[in-house]
Amino acid sequence: MTDDSTPYSEIARSPSFRALLEGKKRFLLPITLFFLAFYFMLPVLTSYTTLLNHPVVGAITWAWVYGFAQFLMTWTLCAVYTKQAARYDAEVRAIIAENGK
């Protein structure tokens, strides 16, 4: 969906495009690192410690609570990213308009 009248390299050098990329990086890097750390801590904690073996309520242990929390975390991060992506889309439309499209 490129148009020869405004080459990509010209748009890529624009301050607004660079700001968009920097903003995306500032958002995506921490959220990705959090997701990966939270996700991989369950197998690490269950394999190498007994921390999650203690019961919370009845036969439900902290491992089950942590596993359920992973589902909640995934849905929450999905909702947060969806809202942020809408902002990125608006910025992209502004950049396109700024460059005469």
MODELLER restraints for C-alpha pairs under 7 A, 6 or more apart:
rsr = mdl.restraints
at = mdl.atoms
rsr.add(forms.Gaussian(group=physical.xy_distance, feature=features.Distance(at['CA:11:A'], at['CA:17:A']), mean=6.71, stdev=0.5))
rsr.add(forms.Gaussian(group=physical.xy_distance, feature=features.Distance(at['CA:12:A'], at['CA:18:A']), mean=6.85, stdev=0.5))
rsr.add(forms.Gaussian(group=physical.xy_distance, feature=features.Distance(at['CA:16:A'], at['CA:95:A']), mean=6.61, stdev=0.5))
rsr.add(forms.Gaussian(group=physical.xy_distance, feature=features.Distance(at['CA:17:A'], at['CA:95:A']), mean=6.75, stdev=0.5))
rsr.add(forms.Gaussian(group=physical.xy_distance, feature=features.Distance(at['CA:39:A'], at['CA:70:A']), mean=6.74, stdev=0.5))
rsr.add(forms.Gaussian(group=physical.xy_distance, feature=features.Distance(at['CA:45:A'], at['CA:51:A']), mean=6.84, stdev=0.5))
rsr.add(forms.Gaussian(group=physical.xy_distance, feature=features.Distance(at['CA:45:A'], at['CA:52:A']), mean=6.95, stdev=0.5))
rsr.add(forms.Gaussian(group=physical.xy_distance, feature=features.Distance(at['CA:46:A'], at['CA:52:A']), mean=6.48, stdev=0.5))
rsr.add(forms.Gaussian(group=physical.xy_distance, feature=features.Distance(at['CA:52:A'], at['CA:61:A']), mean=6.49, stdev=0.5))
rsr.add(forms.Gaussian(group=physical.xy_distance, feature=features.Distance(at['CA:52:A'], at['CA:62:A']), mean=4.61, stdev=0.5))
rsr.add(forms.Gaussian(group=physical.xy_distance, feature=features.Distance(at['CA:52:A'], at['CA:63:A']), mean=4.82, stdev=0.5))
rsr.add(forms.Gaussian(group=physical.xy_distance, feature=features.Distance(at['CA:53:A'], at['CA:61:A']), mean=5.67, stdev=0.5))
rsr.add(forms.Gaussian(group=physical.xy_distance, feature=features.Distance(at['CA:53:A'], at['CA:62:A']), mean=6.22, stdev=0.5))
rsr.add(forms.Gaussian(group=physical.xy_distance, feature=features.Distance(at['CA:53:A'], at['CA:63:A']), mean=6.43, stdev=0.5))
rsr.add(forms.Gaussian(group=physical.xy_distance, feature=features.Distance(at['CA:54:A'], at['CA:61:A']), mean=5.37, stdev=0.5))
rsr.add(forms.Gaussian(group=physical.xy_distance, feature=features.Distance(at['CA:54:A'], at['CA:62:A']), mean=6.15, stdev=0.5))
rsr.add(forms.Gaussian(group=physical.xy_distance, feature=features.Distance(at['CA:55:A'], at['CA:61:A']), mean=4.00, stdev=0.5))
rsr.add(forms.Gaussian(group=physical.xy_distance, feature=features.Distance(at['CA:55:A'], at['CA:62:A']), mean=6.27, stdev=0.5))
rsr.add(forms.Gaussian(group=physical.xy_distance, feature=features.Distance(at['CA:56:A'], at['CA:62:A']), mean=6.08, stdev=0.5))
